[in-house]
Amino acid sequence: MPAAVCDGIVTRYELFGSGPPLLMFSPGGFNATVENWSSFGIYQQLGLLDELSKHFTCIAFDKRESGRSGGRVERLSWGAYAREGAALLDELGIERARLMGGCIGCSIVLAFAVADPQRVERMVLYSPAGGPRYRLTQQARFAEHVAYVAEHGLEAVVALAGSGEQTFSQDPRVGPWVAVLRNDPAFAARYVERNAGEYLALVEQMAAGLFDRDTVPGPRAEELLALELPALVVPGHDTSHATSAARYLEECLEGSEYWDVPPEAQTAETAPARVLDFLQQ
């Protein structure tokens, strides 16, 4: 299991195939892992990683606080997630790459592009997470975690995390650092020693900062409008991946290509071919 220290955090990654580098920001929200490119939601049926790795060196990784990667209790932001990806490229000795994000990974790709546009050749934004129901769901998830900590304390979070395999999305009580709590006893020991009041304030600020709008979270519209990078936007159509979110990106990213195909018509035959056509331009 290859790992690199990225922005001070041990990051598990895997390389697939050969060719020009394609840095892939996994779908799956707060459990965005390498495996999600083959097992999560629509990606389970698309076979994107298998096909893309025939033409590119696909760099997939467990996002910090996900899977086997480490983490750090701090006010997380889209910029912090993007720094992890940039640091992974640094560790691999790669200056420029194509970027691809799925679901929540789209927000991170956009944060990366705004921060370091010179390192991005082009970007694929597949089924971007967003929409009013998505915001409400995420804020409710954080609120449930806050309520649980306020009533039971951080020790109860650690105990609950160790008693099962539920993710933050499946059981919000365990919080966004649940994967690290399970994998790293030293991290868990430091976690319970935190001041509960300060921790709750941090979590509430984090939720407000990450999910502050009814469209795609991440960089502001003004920042997206200033980007001059080729982009392919592929829509979703459910409560977490509103079609309006994809249309918003089409509008904000000048010159972007919008694949106007509903998810039910995005198949293993059509989707990899469309993505490859864009990436190979």
Helices and strands as residue ranges (DSSP letters): E 3-6, E 9-16, E 21-25, G 29-31, H 36-39, H 43-46, H 48-52, E 57-61, H 78-91, E 97-102, H 105-115, G 117-119, E 120-126, H 132-152, H 154-162, G 172-174, H 178-183, H 185-192, H 196-210, H 221-225, E 231-234, H 243-252, E 257-258, G 263-265, H 271-279
